[in-house]
Amino acid sequence: MTERIYMTDAYAREVDATILEVDRADGRVLLDRTVFYPGGGGQPHDVGTAWIGNDAFEVTRAASNGPDVWHWLEGDLPKRGSQMRVTIDWQRRYTLMRTHTAMHALCGVVWSRYRSPVTGGNMKPGEGRLDFELPDWDPEDKASVEDELNRYLAAGLPVEITFLPRAEADRDPSLIRTKVSLLPASLKTVRVVDIVGLDRQADGGTHVKSTSEVGPVTIGKVESKGKGFRRIRLTLVD
């Protein structure tokens, strides 16, 4: 099992780790601990660099396999048991954290106005999109949604991470803002991201500590994705 440091400290940029397994055929190693987010929930995996002494390896991908997080390295793989320092591309990760928090804030604004669930979403650094079931959407609403979203972001709302036993989380259906619950039945503890006073939902991704770190955003053209469904795109303003 890989210790996932990003789950409790999204600002951790590097960590010393031990290689538990080596898969030379696939060019990957399994580490006992990591700061690399392995992707999921629309947030891409991290990239970065691994070091053994003065030897550097580009980390091109990270991915989960059950409780394990594997890391794909460029170059000749080191042997099992080697000590390695892994470092994420911090600028890319931090931009993704800001983007992800902005998307949760948008989700909160839409939920408070329309009680509409998310039907899909994706992001890349600085840009994100969410699909909603919005049968009552009025194109004139776009400007007011953007204004309200930016007011919340500028307010510096704290973003808190907590962990709930699965049974307790299941008693609070508002934690699931997606049309279909994406929590696997095997999950025993649910990680909750709370933008205090705006949005609280189950989520495994990385976020900033305050909405003030996001900065202002713009909402692009709201697209129709079929009867009653809308795609809302946002972009960080840097």
RAQUI-V789840 format. One record per pair of residues at least 24 apart in sequence whose C-alpha atoms are under 8 Angstrom apart, sorted by the first residue. I is the first residue (numbers start at 1). GAP is how many residues later the second one is. If there is no record, write none. Layout:
BEGIN
i=I gap=GAP
i=I gap=GAP
END
This chain:
BEGIN
i=1 gap=31
i=1 gap=66
i=1 gap=67
i=1 gap=68
i=2 gap=28
i=2 gap=29
i=2 gap=30
i=2 gap=31
i=2 gap=32
i=2 gap=65
i=2 gap=66
i=2 gap=67
i=3 gap=29
i=3 gap=30
i=3 gap=31
i=4 gap=29
i=4 gap=30
i=4 gap=31
i=4 gap=32
i=5 gap=28
i=5 gap=29
i=5 gap=30
i=6 gap=28
i=6 gap=29
i=6 gap=30
i=6 gap=31
i=6 gap=200
i=7 gap=197
i=7 gap=198
i=7 gap=199
i=8 gap=153
i=10 gap=25
i=10 gap=196
i=10 gap=197
i=10 gap=198
i=13 gap=74
i=13 gap=75
i=13 gap=76
i=13 gap=77
i=14 gap=71
i=14 gap=72
i=14 gap=73
i=14 gap=74
i=15 gap=70
i=15 gap=71
i=15 gap=72
i=16 gap=67
i=16 gap=68
i=16 gap=69
i=16 gap=70
i=17 gap=66
i=17 gap=67
i=17 gap=68
i=17 gap=69
i=18 gap=63
i=18 gap=64
i=18 gap=65
i=18 gap=66
i=19 gap=60
i=19 gap=61
i=19 gap=62
i=19 gap=63
i=19 gap=64
i=19 gap=65
i=20 gap=60
i=20 gap=61
i=21 gap=59
i=21 gap=60
i=22 gap=55
i=22 gap=56
i=22 gap=57
i=22 gap=58
i=24 gap=53
i=26 gap=46
i=27 gap=45
i=27 gap=46
i=27 gap=47
i=27 gap=50
i=28 gap=42
i=28 gap=43
i=28 gap=44
i=28 gap=45
i=28 gap=49
i=29 gap=41
i=29 gap=42
i=29 gap=43
i=29 gap=44
i=29 gap=48
i=30 gap=38
i=30 gap=39
i=30 gap=40
i=30 gap=41
i=31 gap=37
i=31 gap=38
i=31 gap=39
i=31 gap=40
i=34 gap=35
i=34 gap=52
i=35 gap=51
i=35 gap=52
i=35 gap=53
i=36 gap=26
i=36 gap=51
i=36 gap=52
i=37 gap=25
i=37 gap=26
i=37 gap=168
i=37 gap=169
i=38 gap=24
i=38 gap=25
i=38 gap=26
i=38 gap=31
i=39 gap=24
i=39 gap=25
i=39 gap=166
i=40 gap=164
i=40 gap=165
i=41 gap=80
i=41 gap=81
i=41 gap=162
i=41 gap=163
i=41 gap=164
i=42 gap=79
i=42 gap=80
i=42 gap=81
i=43 gap=53
i=43 gap=57
i=43 gap=79
i=43 gap=80
i=43 gap=81
i=43 gap=162
i=44 gap=79
i=44 gap=80
i=46 gap=42
i=46 gap=43
i=46 gap=46
i=46 gap=47
i=47 gap=41
i=47 gap=42
i=48 gap=38
i=48 gap=39
i=48 gap=40
i=48 gap=41
i=49 gap=37
i=49 gap=38
i=49 gap=39
i=49 gap=40
i=50 gap=34
i=50 gap=35
i=50 gap=36
i=50 gap=37
i=51 gap=33
i=51 gap=34
i=51 gap=35
i=52 gap=30
i=52 gap=31
i=52 gap=32
i=52 gap=33
i=92 gap=33
i=93 gap=32
i=94 gap=114
i=95 gap=30
i=95 gap=31
i=96 gap=27
i=96 gap=28
i=96 gap=29
i=96 gap=30
i=96 gap=110
i=97 gap=109
i=97 gap=110
i=97 gap=111
i=98 gap=28
i=98 gap=109
i=98 gap=110
i=98 gap=115
i=98 gap=116
i=99 gap=24
i=99 gap=25
i=99 gap=26
i=99 gap=27
i=99 gap=28
i=99 gap=29
i=99 gap=115
i=99 gap=136
i=99 gap=137
i=100 gap=28
i=100 gap=105
i=100 gap=106
i=100 gap=107
i=101 gap=106
i=101 gap=107
i=101 gap=110
i=101 gap=113
i=102 gap=51
i=102 gap=109
i=102 gap=112
i=102 gap=115
i=103 gap=25
i=103 gap=26
i=103 gap=27
i=103 gap=131
i=104 gap=91
i=104 gap=95
i=105 gap=44
i=105 gap=47
i=105 gap=48
i=105 gap=90
i=105 gap=93
i=105 gap=94
i=106 gap=43
i=107 gap=92
i=108 gap=90
i=108 gap=91
i=108 gap=92
i=109 gap=36
i=109 gap=39
i=109 gap=40
i=109 gap=89
i=110 gap=35
i=117 gap=60
i=117 gap=61
i=117 gap=62
i=118 gap=59
i=118 gap=60
i=118 gap=61
i=119 gap=59
i=119 gap=60
i=119 gap=61
i=120 gap=58
i=126 gap=109
i=126 gap=110
i=127 gap=106
i=127 gap=107
i=127 gap=108
i=127 gap=109
i=128 gap=105
i=128 gap=106
i=128 gap=107
i=129 gap=102
i=129 gap=103
i=129 gap=104
i=129 gap=105
i=130 gap=101
i=130 gap=102
i=130 gap=103
i=131 gap=98
i=131 gap=99
i=131 gap=100
i=131 gap=101
i=132 gap=97
i=132 gap=98
i=132 gap=99
i=132 gap=100
i=133 gap=95
i=133 gap=96
i=133 gap=97
i=134 gap=94
i=134 gap=95
i=134 gap=96
i=135 gap=92
i=135 gap=93
i=135 gap=94
i=136 gap=92
i=137 gap=91
i=137 gap=93
i=139 gap=83
i=142 gap=77
i=142 gap=80
i=146 gap=71
i=146 gap=72
i=146 gap=73
i=150 gap=66
i=150 gap=67
i=152 gap=46
i=152 gap=59
i=153 gap=58
i=153 gap=59
i=153 gap=61
i=153 gap=62
i=153 gap=63
i=154 gap=57
i=154 gap=58
i=154 gap=61
i=154 gap=62
i=155 gap=56
i=155 gap=57
i=156 gap=54
i=156 gap=55
i=156 gap=56
i=156 gap=57
i=157 gap=38
i=157 gap=39
i=157 gap=40
i=157 gap=53
i=157 gap=54
i=157 gap=55
i=158 gap=37
i=158 gap=38
i=158 gap=51
i=158 gap=52
i=158 gap=53
i=159 gap=34
i=159 gap=35
i=159 gap=36
i=159 gap=37
i=159 gap=48
i=159 gap=49
i=159 gap=50
i=159 gap=51
i=159 gap=52
i=160 gap=33
i=160 gap=34
i=160 gap=35
i=160 gap=36
i=160 gap=49
i=161 gap=30
i=161 gap=31
i=161 gap=32
i=161 gap=33
i=162 gap=29
i=162 gap=30
i=162 gap=31
i=163 gap=26
i=163 gap=27
i=163 gap=28
i=163 gap=29
i=164 gap=25
i=164 gap=26
i=164 gap=27
i=164 gap=28
i=165 gap=24
i=165 gap=25
i=166 gap=24
i=174 gap=26
i=174 gap=27
i=175 gap=25
i=175 gap=26
i=175 gap=27
i=176 gap=25
i=176 gap=26
i=177 gap=24
END
